[in-house]
Amino acid sequence: MNEWISVKDSLPEYDVHVLAWDGDDQFVAYRYFIEEGRAKRVVEYFKSVICTCCDDRYDGDIIHWMPLPENPDE
């Protein structure tokens, strides 16, 4: 069984779907970064995969995450 991992201890790899927890809700999300401004400052975000049609990033604070389970055998 997977255990929740605090973002203080570890972060998931970029672009890997994980189960995220913000203290109220859990949802599938992934971690990504963008470079902003002329200085190319790297800003990290989590993005929910529920809303893949838009470019809205999740602005809440993810506090825990865990890997998704393996797909079932057919």
Beta strands, then each sheet from edge to edge (+ up, - down):
strand 1: 5-6
strand 2: 18-21
strand 3: 26-36
strand 4: 41-48
strand 5: 64-67
sheet 1: 1+ 5- 2+ 3- 4+
end
